[in-house]
């Protein structure tokens, strides 16, 4: 009998998708030294200058990482809103569009395991930048971005529904995918991968390692 292989090099598992064995770094790659290359240095310089002009401390930006053609700016939660406002309104930055807002859970063993990721697009300069902020499960609250980017409304509701991140100041933070009375947050790493009763059919969804694997 040939050895069974799933995606992402997973072996000997009922989880043929492979995603059950996927492991990610706790906070992504290490900070990238200057120069970053491309337009990233210009964005970093303009951001630093705009922060100084508005009295935002340098420590508001925890690190900058450039990898695979993307620039990620890790920011402190306390300064998230004013940095989003600055990135949108500063004439040298003009990231006018929030193209995506999503959540990430790096697992119970990681401090500040819950991250919120903001993908920003400058239609003026045809540039992209990513902001990322991290919080603990016991204090999973992030300021809402709806007042700056109205498109964040539904996306923050989804991140709340799936990851349990509370967006302070959101105009109507309710579940958007799961029923209102659902218990738990399905995309957290410590959420069970099955065994959830499906009441309208009288069956259960089995855990991933007990499901039938097709060859």
Buried (B, 14 or more C-beta within 10 A) or exposed (E): EEEEEBEEEBEEBBBBBBEBBEEEEEBBEEEBEEEBEEBBBBBBEBBEEBBEEEEBEEEBBBBBBBEEEEBBBBBBBEBBBBBBBBBBEBEEBBBBBBEBBBBBBBEEEBEBBBBBBBBBBBEEBEBBBBBBBBBEBEEBEBBBBBBBBEBBBEBBBBBBBBBBBBBEEBEEBEBBEEEEEEEEBBBBBEBEBEEBEEEEEEEEBBBBEEBEEEE
